[in-house]
Amino acid sequence: MSATTRRQTAVKQWGNSAGVRIPREVLEESKIKLDDVLEIVTASNGTIILKKQGQKKFSDIVKPLVDTRGWKFDREDANER
């Protein structure tokens, strides 16, 4: 059985939602990287568990609405409109 480490963090306003900052040490220990997808499991006693979902990245799940490959912004063209 592995040792449990306890840390504290605060819940803060983030737009219309709430956010929690995950300390760097926790990310390193849990091998969580930016854009990893986490499953949130809640229990009736208020316990929250974050589970890393395999190797999926946020960018693998959410695709761009428009294909912008090969697209170049032309400021002069935009100003003419």
Residue pairs with C-beta under 8 A, 6 or more apart in sequence:
5 26
5 29
7 23
7 25
7 26
9 20
9 21
9 22
9 23
10 20
10 21
11 18
11 19
11 20
12 18
12 19
12 20
12 21
13 19
22 32
26 32
27 33
30 52
31 52
32 38
32 52
35 57
35 58
35 59
36 52
36 53
36 56
36 57
36 58
37 52
37 53
37 56
37 57
37 58
37 61
38 50
38 51
38 52
38 53
39 50
39 51
39 52
39 53
40 48
40 49
40 50
41 48
41 49
41 50
41 51
42 48
42 49
43 49
